[in-house]
Amino acid sequence: MNDFSNASDNRHNIWMRALFMLLMGFVLHVCGTLLFVVTVIQFVIVLLNDAPNIRLVSFGRGLGIYLRQIVNFLTFVTEEIPFPFSEWPAGE
């Protein structure tokens, strides 16, 4: 009986993970668009000021780490679900 309940828990866990994977796949798509927008804005700032915006640099670094966390979760490298289910990665 213990083996059956364990198999049932695993099946439930994999379906919950699938739900989180769909959600994080959507977030990955949105973040890719956000990355494009930040890149264009940063490019324009560098054209105008000859230096990047430090806050955008920090945000971009954090966004890159976040994208890596999402990819690691989607590819089963880790079981930890990224933000908003854990802390936002520091970009410093």
C-alpha positions in Angstrom: 0.0 0.0 0.0 2.9 2.3 0.7 4.3 1.9 -2.8 0.9 2.8 -4.3 0.5 6.0 -2.2 4.1 7.0 -3.1 3.4 6.5 -6.8 0.2 8.5 -6.5 2.1 11.4 -4.8 4.8 11.3 -7.6 2.1 11.5 -10.2 0.4 14.4 -8.4 3.8 16.1 -8.1 4.6 15.8 -11.8 1.3 17.3 -12.8 1.8 20.2 -10.3 5.3 20.7 -11.8 3.8 20.7 -15.3 1.4 23.5 -14.2 4.4 25.5 -12.9 6.4 24.7 -16.0 3.6 26.2 -18.2 3.5 29.3 -16.0 7.3 29.7 -16.0 7.4 29.1 -19.8 5.0 32.1 -20.2 7.1 34.2 -17.8 10.2 33.3 -19.9 8.4 34.6 -23.0 7.4 37.8 -21.3 10.9 38.3 -19.8 12.4 37.8 -23.3 10.3 40.7 -24.5 11.3 42.8 -21.5 14.9 42.0 -22.2 14.5 43.3 -25.7 12.9 46.5 -24.5 15.6 47.1 -21.9 18.3 46.4 -24.5 16.9 49.0 -26.9 16.5 51.6 -24.1 20.1 51.0 -22.9 21.4 51.3 -26.4 19.7 54.7 -26.8 21.0 55.9 -23.5 24.6 54.9 -24.5 24.1 56.7 -27.8 23.0 59.9 -26.0 25.3 59.8 -22.9 28.3 57.7 -23.9 27.7 55.5 -20.8 25.2 52.9 -19.8 22.6 53.5 -17.1 23.8 51.8 -13.9 20.4 50.9 -12.7 19.5 49.2 -16.1 22.9 47.4 -15.9 21.9 46.0 -12.5 18.4 45.2 -13.6 19.7 43.4 -16.8 22.1 41.4 -14.7 19.3 40.3 -12.4 17.1 39.5 -15.3 19.8 37.4 -16.9 20.2 35.4 -13.7 16.4 35.1 -13.5 16.2 33.8 -17.1 18.8 31.2 -16.2 16.8 30.1 -13.2 13.7 29.7 -15.3 15.6 27.6 -17.9 17.2 25.5 -15.1 13.7 24.8 -13.7 12.2 24.0 -17.1 15.0 21.6 -18.0 14.8 19.8 -14.6 18.2 21.0 -13.5 16.6 22.2 -10.3 13.3 21.7 -8.4 13.3 25.3 -7.0 10.6 27.4 -8.7 11.9 30.9 -9.6 10.4 34.2 -8.6 7.6 34.9 -7.6 7.9 31.6 -5.6 11.4 32.5 -4.4 13.4 35.6 -4.1 14.3 37.8 -7.1 18.0 37.3 -7.9 20.3 40.2 -7.0 21.8 41.9 -10.0 24.9 43.2 -8.3 
